[in-house]
Amino acid sequence: MTDAAHDFDFWIGDWDVFGPEGGQVGRNTVTSMFATPSASGMLHEHWHGNGGVEGRSINAYDRTRGRWHQTWMDSTGDMLLLEGGLVGGAMVLEGRTPNGQDPTVVDRQRITWTQLSDADGAEVRQLWESSSDDGATWTVAFDGRYRRR
């Protein structure tokens, strides 16, 4: 695999997740889908939100297109498809979804994962933004800090 297949490895781990006000909003476990460390490029996420929502994602590096892909599904029936890659050292994945209030309108979704601490990888910020005007303006949907358990 290419080095880009390891670009999202910093997210692997057991995490407690905190919101912008500092309160814990959930926990997350991200694992490599294969036992061999060199065979990275596929991650599995298992989210447990404090509000009762459970979600899972499959994250895979597509060597042919040189892009990362995420498929997210949760216990409320929501699904999100994202693609992207490293931008300035952060993983940035984007996609489009029907607007929650008007399904004839398509919103852009952008999620950015940034490793905040040094090489020990003790903290990651996940910033989820949504745009109803094709990216002219963005609204924060979720701003979480992942701290290793």
LINPEBEL-V401438 format. One record per residue. N is the residue number from 1. PSI is psi in whole degrees, 0 to 359 (999 if undefined). Layout:
n->N psi->PSI
n->N psi->PSI
//
This chain:
n->1 psi->156
n->2 psi->166
n->3 psi->327
n->4 psi->337
n->5 psi->348
n->6 psi->4
n->7 psi->334
n->8 psi->6
n->9 psi->335
n->10 psi->344
n->11 psi->348
n->12 psi->131
n->13 psi->179
n->14 psi->125
n->15 psi->143
n->16 psi->135
n->17 psi->132
n->18 psi->143
n->19 psi->179
n->20 psi->334
n->21 psi->356
n->22 psi->350
n->23 psi->147
n->24 psi->131
n->25 psi->350
n->26 psi->190
n->27 psi->156
n->28 psi->142
n->29 psi->126
n->30 psi->124
n->31 psi->154
n->32 psi->140
n->33 psi->351
n->34 psi->147
n->35 psi->331
n->36 psi->119
n->37 psi->327
n->38 psi->343
n->39 psi->52
n->40 psi->194
n->41 psi->1
n->42 psi->121
n->43 psi->149
n->44 psi->129
n->45 psi->138
n->46 psi->107
n->47 psi->137
n->48 psi->104
n->49 psi->147
n->50 psi->338
n->51 psi->3
n->52 psi->352
n->53 psi->133
n->54 psi->140
n->55 psi->162
n->56 psi->149
n->57 psi->151
n->58 psi->128
n->59 psi->126
n->60 psi->142
n->61 psi->124
n->62 psi->102
n->63 psi->326
n->64 psi->317
n->65 psi->350
n->66 psi->37
n->67 psi->152
n->68 psi->149
n->69 psi->139
n->70 psi->134
n->71 psi->118
n->72 psi->137
n->73 psi->143
n->74 psi->175
n->75 psi->353
n->76 psi->356
n->77 psi->0
n->78 psi->148
n->79 psi->144
n->80 psi->132
n->81 psi->125
n->82 psi->153
n->83 psi->154
n->84 psi->215
n->85 psi->194
n->86 psi->134
n->87 psi->112
n->88 psi->34
n->89 psi->354
n->90 psi->148
n->91 psi->121
n->92 psi->117
n->93 psi->138
n->94 psi->155
n->95 psi->185
n->96 psi->142
n->97 psi->155
n->98 psi->142
n->99 psi->137
n->100 psi->332
n->101 psi->334
n->102 psi->97
n->103 psi->352
n->104 psi->347
n->105 psi->135
n->106 psi->127
n->107 psi->147
n->108 psi->141
n->109 psi->138
n->110 psi->124
n->111 psi->130
n->112 psi->126
n->113 psi->124
n->114 psi->125
n->115 psi->121
n->116 psi->331
n->117 psi->181
n->118 psi->199
n->119 psi->343
n->120 psi->348
n->121 psi->36
n->122 psi->345
n->123 psi->138
n->124 psi->136
n->125 psi->132
n->126 psi->116
n->127 psi->116
n->128 psi->123
n->129 psi->150
n->130 psi->145
n->131 psi->129
n->132 psi->358
n->133 psi->38
n->134 psi->36
n->135 psi->2
n->136 psi->321
n->137 psi->152
n->138 psi->143
n->139 psi->137
n->140 psi->123
n->141 psi->328
n->142 psi->136
n->143 psi->100
n->144 psi->149
n->145 psi->121
n->146 psi->123
n->147 psi->130
n->148 psi->135
n->149 psi->999
//
